Amino acid sequence: MTEPLSFASESPLAEDLDLLFQRHTADMHADTPPESIHMLPRQALVSSAIEFFVLRQSGKPLGMAALKRLDEAHGEVKSMHVLSEARGRGLSRLMLEYLIDHARRSGLTRLSLETGAQPGFAAARSLYTRGGFAECPPFGSYHPDPNSVFMTLAL
């Protein structure tokens, strides 16, 4: 029997999240020029405008994601990551569905994101497309960048 999953709001500063942040940072720097990396530093995820969530199984952190409120109606998906050894189980899809539902319940009417344009981000772009997101122009403080793909979803 598979242990149940939990996906709940937590502090991004919890010590047992070090591996998630190390892997996320390494993945972002693997094939993206530094000027095109838009990931927030761990400390910056501690903000009244950001809700940070951790996916756990049997208490072990397997994934993380954040929802940043850009204004009263518009939110942004930030820092979505699942450990490589836990991939292929639909966990990213579950986290994305939860974030979309949470955004709706929070009164947001639009949810957007920035992801990489490189081949290494193809699975992420496919996940977001399957989740209903469509490509859009840069939003918020973003600018056009050949290394970025911007996507949005009306809620």
Phi and psi in degrees as a GROMACS rama.xvg file:
@    title "Ramachandran Plot"
@    xaxis  label "Phi"
@    yaxis  label "Psi"
@TYPE xy
-78.3939  136.411  THR-2
-66.1816  144.579  GLU-3
-67.3621  152.515  PRO-4
-96.9537  150.649  LEU-5
-130.943  145.863  SER-6
-137.213  105.375  PHE-7
-139.599  158.683  ALA-8
-67.1533  131.908  SER-9
-146.296  174.16  GLU-10
-82.0995  134.789  SER-11
-69.4728  -8.00551  PRO-12
-91.9706  -0.146812  LEU-13
-56.8113  135.077  ALA-14
-61.1941  -33.6279  GLU-15
-77.0788  6.90831  ASP-16
-99.406  2.09842  LEU-17
-54.0272  -46.7382  ASP-18
-62.1609  -42.6638  LEU-19
-57.6814  -46.8074  LEU-20
-69.01  -37.9677  PHE-21
-61.4957  -47.3303  GLN-22
-66.7333  -41.4033  ARG-23
-61.1349  -46.6118  HIS-24
-62.297  -44.8693  THR-25
-61.1226  -43.1349  ALA-26
-62.6943  -41.067  ASP-27
-66.567  -34.2675  MET-28
-88.6355  -6.42806  HIS-29
-61.0047  -45.3067  ALA-30
-144.151  25.6443  ASP-31
-118.19  129.051  THR-32
-60.4658  143.281  PRO-33
-51.7084  -37.052  PRO-34
-70.5337  -11.6374  GLU-35
-106.99  7.71347  SER-36
-91.2428  119.962  ILE-37
-111.557  14.6448  HIS-38
-68.5201  140.951  MET-39
-81.6695  139.527  LEU-40
-60.0347  151.284  PRO-41
-50.9317  -46.7933  ARG-42
-61.8081  -34.0775  GLN-43
-69.7441  -17.2004  ALA-44
-74.796  -8.67041  LEU-45
-89.9794  95.2648  VAL-46
-156.195  147.694  SER-47
-67.3459  -17.7435  SER-48
-90.3407  -2.15625  ALA-49
-125.669  132.892  ILE-50
-107.784  127.13  GLU-51
-111.871  131.813  PHE-52
-123.15  146.256  PHE-53
-124.522  133.068  VAL-54
-94.9018  124.645  LEU-55
-127.327  151.205  ARG-56
-134.024  123.946  GLN-57
53.0877  37.1928  SER-58
83.1513  -12.6486  GLY-59
-87.2213  128.406  LYS-60
-71.4461  125.853  PRO-61
-112.742  -24.0933  LEU-62
-156.874  165.782  GLY-63
-149.815  158.174  MET-64
-162.604  155.357  ALA-65
-132.804  152.312  ALA-66
-122.912  115.904  LEU-67
-104.156  127.306  LYS-68
-83.8664  118.413  ARG-69
-86.5109  -36.302  LEU-70
-159.118  -167.065  ASP-71
-61.3969  -28.7129  GLU-72
-117.278  -10.8623  ALA-73
-121.7  128.375  HIS-74
-123.528  164.918  GLY-75
-130.307  134.265  GLU-76
-79.0734  127.519  VAL-77
-128.592  152.155  LYS-78
53.6286  36.5115  SER-79
-74.8074  127.712  MET-80
-157.147  137.98  HIS-81
-123.149  135.212  VAL-82
-55.0133  140.408  LEU-83
-56.7974  -37.1454  SER-84
-72.095  -10.6232  GLU-85
-106.272  1.4141  ALA-86
-74.7116  162.322  ARG-87
86.6325  8.19288  GLY-88
-113.41  5.70428  ARG-89
80.9389  14.6906  GLY-90
-69.5079  -38.14  LEU-91
-62.9336  -41.0155  SER-92
-61.9133  -43.5966  ARG-93
-61.1731  -43.4277  LEU-94
-64.4424  -43.5971  MET-95
-63.5369  -44.0358  LEU-96
-59.494  -41.0996  GLU-97
-63.5298  -45.506  TYR-98
-61.8358  -41.7169  LEU-99
-62.5512  -46.8017  ILE-100
-62.8316  -43.1975  ASP-101
-62.9363  -41.258  HIS-102
-61.7865  -43.7079  ALA-103
-60.4859  -47.8623  ARG-104
-64.3881  -23.9245  ARG-105
-85.9383  0.3745  SER-106
90.6098  5.8682  GLY-107
-75.0648  146.553  LEU-108
-113.833  -5.40725  THR-109
-146.713  139.69  ARG-110
-129.908  127.412  LEU-111
-127.248  169.683  SER-112
-159.19  162.259  LEU-113
-121.649  133.63  GLU-114
-138.726  171.751  THR-115
-76.4689  152.686  GLY-116
-92.2783  -11.1449  ALA-117
-70.3576  159.158  GLN-118
-55.271  -31.843  PRO-119
-64.2646  -15.0256  GLY-120
-102.423  7.80755  PHE-121
-59.415  -41.6211  ALA-122
-63.9654  -39.0727  ALA-123
-65.1595  -45.9939  ALA-124
-61.1331  -39.5898  ARG-125
-64.1203  -42.7066  SER-126
-57.7826  -48.2178  LEU-127
-66.3628  -38.7885  TYR-128
-62.8818  -46.0823  THR-129
-61.8109  -27.5211  ARG-130
-80.9632  -1.39134  GLY-131
103.778  -2.30274  GLY-132
-75.1422  147.231  PHE-133
-128.622  150.298  ALA-134
-60.9155  147.802  GLU-135
-148.821  169.829  CYS-136
-69.1087  167.061  PRO-137
-55.3697  147.379  PRO-138
-126.412  169.181  PHE-139
55.1307  -130.139  GLY-140
-93.8604  6.89882  SER-141
-73.4233  156.086  TYR-142
-126.402  159.612  HIS-143
-53.5182  137.715  PRO-144
-151.675  123.39  ASP-145
-63.9148  -15.2704  PRO-146
-93.9  1.08013  ASN-147
-119.603  145.74  SER-148
-120.387  128.289  VAL-149
-105.328  136.867  PHE-150
-137.08  153.951  MET-151
-146.36  158.197  THR-152
-140.669  124.468  LEU-153
-78.8775  130.489  ALA-154
